[in-house]
Amino acid sequence: MRHCIAGLLMGCAVAFTGAVQAQNKTELATLDYHLSARELAAGVYVVEGDNADFNIANGCNIINTGFITTGDGVVVVNTGPSRRYGEQLRALIARTTAEPVRKVVQLNLHPDYFMGHQAFADVHRLATTATRAGAAAEAGAYETNLYRLCGDWMTGTEALLPDTDLVPGPWRVGQREFELREYRGHTGSDLVLLDKASGVAFVGGLAFSRRVPTTPHARVAEWQQSIQALQALGLKTVVPSHGPVFTDGSGLDQTRRYLQWLDGHFRQAAQQGMEMNELLRAPVPSEFRSWAAFDTEYLRNVAHLYPLYEREALRPAAKIKP
């Protein structure tokens, strides 16, 4: 495994526990995640994660995964942060439906989307071409960092990459008609899976519900454009990868407003010559401070993105000859 990027700068994800979101029941003594499935529509299930950063107490179970029955097998959406999670997710699916698992869909390159793939080695694991390349490039660092953060929960976990390209557009599995849409901004390739019958959309990291977004691969302007495009679809039930499921568009609007504020705030600070430590001490709107993971994730936002704004602010000065 290659040298790990600093844990603090890792795109660690934190899910917010809202009124409709399952409480964490992780059991450290037995390394049991106690996963449970909630049916959002007929045959469409979400498995909700905890509202904390990656840590040993929650087994790094911080992502909303899901699965959908099709009449000809199950489509799994993301497989969690570890081999153990993937195995327990597969056991949960077997307890919920008699249909076998047919396919796994990985929505982006971040580790909790695919470090459980080992439990699904016998089925095709699908992702976009860009996500497959990104996961391959980052897998070694992800392994190292998650072992450091999650301890025994990661025992036996080795990155098993997606093995099949998934092309955006209409997609049929069994009796289910899906629409696959590729956006970008949160990462270089952000896949959205929309079940046409129920209207449930798994939007990955494009929306964060009552939670500060992760930004290790972010491009803020592209992300805002992607959110605008998603809002135009009038989505019904939206499953973000982190934070409560929502039916009122709130998660998309929250993420849009946060990115809009962050872009303006960072741009102004850079133009004023503010150093990173000064930016971290500058006021942040109380709404954003109240969201899950603010204390850790906002620090990462600054570390990931502010140097880009500083370079942009310095660019005109570089053209001036002494």
C-alpha positions as CSV (number, residue, x, y, z in Angstrom):
1,M,0.0,0.0,0.0
2,R,1.2,3.4,-0.9
3,H,1.9,6.2,1.5
4,C,-1.3,7.7,2.9
5,I,-2.4,11.2,2.5
6,A,-2.8,13.0,5.8
7,G,-5.8,11.7,7.6
8,L,-7.1,15.2,8.3
9,L,-7.1,16.1,4.6
10,M,-8.8,12.8,3.6
11,G,-12.3,13.2,2.2
12,C,-13.7,11.5,5.2
13,A,-17.5,11.6,5.1
14,V,-19.9,12.1,8.0
15,A,-23.6,11.4,7.8
16,F,-26.1,13.5,9.9
17,T,-28.6,11.6,12.0
18,G,-31.9,13.2,11.4
19,A,-35.4,12.2,12.6
20,V,-35.7,9.6,9.8
21,Q,-32.2,8.3,9.9
22,A,-31.2,5.1,11.8
23,Q,-29.3,5.5,15.0
24,N,-25.8,3.9,15.0
25,K,-26.0,0.4,16.5
26,T,-22.4,-0.6,15.8
27,E,-21.1,-3.2,18.2
28,L,-17.3,-2.9,18.7
29,A,-16.9,-6.1,20.8
30,T,-18.2,-8.3,17.9
31,L,-17.4,-6.0,15.0
32,D,-21.1,-6.1,14.0
33,Y,-22.4,-3.1,12.2
34,H,-26.0,-4.1,12.9
35,L,-27.1,-2.9,9.5
36,S,-30.8,-2.4,8.8
37,A,-32.6,-1.7,5.6
38,R,-35.4,0.9,5.2
39,E,-37.8,0.5,2.3
40,L,-38.3,3.9,0.5
41,A,-40.6,2.4,-2.2
42,A,-41.5,-1.0,-3.3
43,G,-38.2,-3.0,-3.6
44,V,-36.0,0.1,-3.1
45,Y,-34.0,0.1,0.2
46,V,-31.5,2.4,1.9
47,V,-29.0,1.3,4.5
48,E,-28.3,4.4,6.5
49,G,-24.9,5.3,8.0
50,D,-23.8,7.1,11.2
51,N,-23.4,10.8,11.8
52,A,-19.8,10.9,12.7
53,D,-16.4,10.9,11.0
54,F,-14.5,7.7,10.3
55,N,-13.7,6.3,13.7
56,I,-13.3,3.0,15.5
57,A,-16.5,3.4,17.5
58,N,-18.7,3.4,14.4
59,G,-16.6,1.0,12.4
60,C,-16.3,3.8,9.7
61,N,-20.0,3.2,8.9
62,I,-20.8,6.6,7.7
63,I,-22.3,6.2,4.3
64,N,-25.8,5.5,3.0
65,T,-25.7,2.5,0.8
66,G,-28.7,0.8,-0.9
67,F,-30.2,-2.0,-2.9
68,I,-33.0,-2.4,-5.4
69,T,-34.8,-5.6,-6.4
70,T,-35.6,-6.0,-10.1
71,G,-37.4,-9.3,-10.5
72,D,-34.1,-10.7,-12.0
73,G,-31.7,-10.0,-9.1
74,V,-30.6,-7.2,-6.9
75,V,-28.7,-4.0,-7.9
76,V,-26.5,-2.8,-5.0
77,V,-25.6,0.9,-4.7
78,N,-22.2,1.3,-3.1
79,T,-20.7,-1.3,-0.7
80,G,-19.3,0.6,2.3
81,P,-15.9,1.1,3.9
82,S,-14.7,-2.4,4.6
83,R,-14.8,-6.0,3.6
84,R,-16.7,-6.7,6.8
85,Y,-19.3,-4.0,6.0
86,G,-19.7,-5.5,2.5
87,E,-20.2,-9.0,3.9
88,Q,-22.8,-7.8,6.4
89,L,-24.5,-5.8,3.7
90,R,-24.8,-8.9,1.5
91,A,-26.2,-10.9,4.4
92,L,-28.8,-8.1,5.0
93,I,-29.8,-8.3,1.4
94,A,-30.2,-12.1,1.6
95,R,-32.4,-11.6,4.7
96,T,-34.6,-9.1,2.9
97,T,-35.2,-10.7,-0.5
98,A,-34.8,-14.1,-2.1
99,E,-33.4,-12.4,-5.3
100,P,-29.7,-13.0,-5.8
101,V,-27.3,-10.0,-6.2
102,R,-26.7,-9.4,-9.9
103,K,-24.8,-6.1,-10.1
104,V,-23.0,-3.5,-8.0
105,V,-23.1,0.2,-8.9
106,Q,-20.3,2.5,-7.6
107,L,-21.3,6.2,-7.7
108,N,-17.9,7.8,-7.3
109,L,-14.2,7.1,-6.4
110,H,-14.3,7.8,-2.7
111,P,-13.4,4.8,-0.4
112,D,-16.6,4.1,1.4
113,Y,-18.3,3.6,-2.0
114,F,-16.2,0.6,-2.8
115,M,-14.0,-0.8,0.0
116,G,-16.8,-3.4,0.6
117,H,-16.5,-4.7,-3.0
118,Q,-14.7,-7.9,-1.8
119,A,-18.0,-9.3,-0.6
120,F,-19.3,-8.9,-4.2
121,A,-16.4,-10.4,-6.1
122,D,-18.7,-12.9,-7.9
123,V,-20.8,-10.2,-9.6
124,H,-20.0,-7.3,-12.0
125,R,-19.0,-4.1,-10.2
126,L,-19.9,-1.2,-12.4
127,A,-18.6,2.4,-12.4
128,T,-17.9,5.1,-15.0
129,T,-14.6,5.0,-16.8
130,A,-13.4,8.1,-14.9
131,T,-14.4,6.6,-11.5
132,R,-12.7,3.3,-12.3
133,A,-9.4,5.1,-13.1
134,G,-9.7,7.4,-10.0
135,A,-10.4,4.4,-7.7
136,A,-7.4,2.6,-9.1
137,A,-5.1,5.6,-8.5
138,E,-6.3,6.2,-4.9
139,A,-6.9,2.7,-3.6
140,G,-3.6,2.2,-1.9
141,A,-3.8,5.5,0.0
142,Y,-7.4,4.7,1.0
143,E,-6.5,1.3,2.4
144,T,-3.7,2.8,4.5
145,N,-5.8,5.6,5.9
146,L,-8.8,3.5,6.7
147,Y,-6.7,0.9,8.5
148,R,-5.3,3.7,10.6
149,L,-8.7,5.3,11.3
150,C,-10.8,2.2,11.7
151,G,-8.5,-0.5,13.2
152,D,-9.9,-4.1,13.4
153,W,-13.0,-3.2,11.4
154,M,-10.7,-3.2,8.3
155,T,-9.1,-6.6,8.9
156,G,-8.9,-8.5,5.6
157,T,-9.9,-5.5,3.6
158,E,-8.1,-5.0,0.3
159,A,-9.4,-2.8,-2.5
160,L,-11.3,-4.7,-5.1
161,L,-11.9,-2.3,-8.0
162,P,-14.9,-2.0,-10.2
163,D,-14.5,-4.2,-13.2
164,T,-17.0,-3.0,-15.8
165,D,-17.7,0.4,-17.4
166,L,-21.1,1.9,-16.8
167,V,-22.3,4.2,-19.6
168,P,-24.8,6.9,-18.7
169,G,-28.2,6.7,-20.2
170,P,-31.3,4.4,-19.9
171,W,-30.5,1.1,-18.2
172,R,-32.7,-1.9,-17.7
173,V,-32.2,-4.7,-15.2
174,G,-34.9,-7.2,-14.9
175,Q,-38.2,-5.4,-14.7
176,R,-36.6,-2.1,-13.5
177,E,-36.0,0.8,-15.8
178,F,-33.2,3.1,-14.5
179,E,-31.8,6.4,-15.8
180,L,-28.0,6.8,-15.2
181,R,-26.8,10.4,-15.3
182,E,-23.1,11.5,-15.0
183,Y,-22.3,14.8,-13.5
184,R,-19.1,16.3,-12.0
185,G,-17.9,18.7,-9.4
186,H,-17.9,16.7,-6.1
187,T,-15.4,14.4,-8.0
188,G,-14.4,14.1,-11.6
189,S,-17.4,11.7,-12.2
190,D,-20.5,11.8,-10.1
191,L,-23.0,9.2,-11.1
192,V,-26.7,9.5,-10.3
193,L,-29.0,6.4,-10.3
194,L,-32.7,7.2,-10.8
195,D,-35.3,4.4,-10.5
196,K,-38.0,5.5,-12.9
197,A,-40.9,3.5,-11.3
198,S,-40.5,4.9,-7.7
199,G,-38.7,8.2,-8.5
200,V,-36.0,7.4,-5.9
201,A,-32.7,8.9,-6.9
202,F,-29.3,7.9,-5.4
203,V,-27.2,11.0,-6.0
204,G,-24.0,10.1,-4.2
205,G,-21.9,13.0,-3.1
206,L,-23.6,15.7,-5.2
207,A,-25.9,16.4,-2.3
208,F,-25.1,16.6,1.5
209,S,-28.1,16.7,3.7
210,R,-27.5,18.8,6.9
211,R,-23.9,18.0,6.6
212,V,-20.7,19.9,5.6
213,P,-19.6,18.6,2.1
214,T,-16.3,16.8,1.6
215,T,-14.0,18.4,-1.0
216,P,-10.8,16.4,-1.7
217,H,-11.6,16.2,-5.4
218,A,-14.0,19.1,-5.6
219,R,-14.4,21.7,-8.4
220,V,-16.9,24.2,-6.9
221,A,-18.1,25.8,-10.1
222,E,-18.8,22.5,-11.8
223,W,-20.5,21.2,-8.7
224,Q,-22.9,24.1,-8.6
225,Q,-23.8,23.5,-12.2
226,S,-24.5,19.9,-11.5
227,I,-26.8,20.8,-8.6
228,Q,-28.7,23.2,-10.8
229,A,-29.2,20.4,-13.3
230,L,-30.4,18.0,-10.6
231,Q,-32.8,20.6,-9.2
232,A,-34.3,21.0,-12.7
233,L,-35.3,17.3,-12.7
234,G,-37.7,17.8,-9.8
235,L,-36.5,14.7,-8.1
236,K,-38.9,13.0,-5.7
237,T,-37.1,11.0,-3.1
238,V,-33.3,11.7,-2.9
239,V,-30.7,9.5,-1.2
240,P,-27.5,11.4,-0.6
241,S,-24.5,9.4,0.4
242,H,-24.2,11.3,3.6
243,G,-27.1,12.7,5.7
244,P,-30.8,12.1,5.9
245,V,-32.8,11.0,2.9
246,F,-35.0,14.0,1.7
247,T,-38.2,14.4,-0.3
248,D,-38.3,18.2,-0.4
249,G,-35.2,19.2,-2.3
250,S,-33.6,20.4,0.9
251,G,-30.3,18.6,0.7
252,L,-29.7,19.9,-2.8
253,D,-30.5,23.4,-1.8
254,Q,-28.4,23.2,1.4
255,T,-25.4,22.0,-0.7
256,R,-25.9,24.7,-3.3
257,R,-26.1,27.5,-0.7
258,Y,-23.0,26.2,1.1
259,L,-20.9,26.1,-2.0
260,Q,-22.1,29.5,-3.1
261,W,-21.1,31.0,0.3
262,L,-17.8,29.1,0.4
263,D,-16.9,30.3,-3.1
264,G,-17.6,33.9,-2.4
265,H,-16.0,33.8,1.1
266,F,-12.8,32.1,-0.1
267,R,-12.5,34.4,-3.1
268,Q,-12.9,37.5,-1.1
269,A,-10.4,36.3,1.5
270,A,-7.8,35.5,-1.1
271,Q,-8.2,38.9,-2.8
272,Q,-7.6,40.5,0.7
273,G,-4.4,38.4,1.1
274,M,-5.8,36.5,4.1
275,E,-3.7,33.6,5.2
276,M,-5.2,30.1,5.9
277,N,-5.0,30.5,9.7
278,E,-6.8,33.8,9.4
279,L,-9.5,32.3,7.2
280,L,-10.1,29.5,9.7
281,R,-10.7,32.2,12.4
282,A,-13.1,34.2,10.2
283,P,-16.9,34.0,11.0
284,V,-19.0,31.3,9.4
285,P,-22.8,31.5,9.2
286,S,-24.4,29.8,12.1
287,E,-26.5,27.5,9.9
288,F,-23.4,25.9,8.5
289,R,-21.7,25.7,11.9
290,S,-24.7,23.6,13.1
291,W,-24.3,21.0,10.4
292,A,-22.7,17.6,11.1
293,A,-18.9,17.4,10.7
294,F,-18.4,21.1,10.7
295,D,-15.4,21.0,13.1
296,T,-13.4,18.6,11.0
297,E,-14.8,19.0,7.5
298,Y,-14.7,22.8,7.2
299,L,-11.0,22.6,8.1
300,R,-10.6,20.1,5.3
301,N,-12.5,22.4,3.0
302,V,-10.0,25.2,3.7
303,A,-7.0,22.9,3.2
304,H,-8.3,21.4,0.0
305,L,-9.7,24.5,-1.7
306,Y,-8.2,27.7,-0.4
307,P,-4.8,27.3,-2.1
308,L,-6.7,27.3,-5.4
309,Y,-8.2,30.7,-4.6
310,E,-4.9,32.0,-3.4
311,R,-3.2,31.1,-6.7
312,E,-6.1,32.6,-8.7
313,A,-5.8,35.8,-6.7
314,L,-2.0,36.0,-7.3
315,R,-2.2,35.3,-11.0
316,P,-2.7,38.9,-12.3
317,A,0.2,40.1,-10.1
318,A,2.4,37.6,-11.7
319,K,2.0,39.3,-15.0
320,I,3.4,42.6,-13.7
321,K,7.1,43.0,-14.7
322,P,9.3,44.3,-11.8
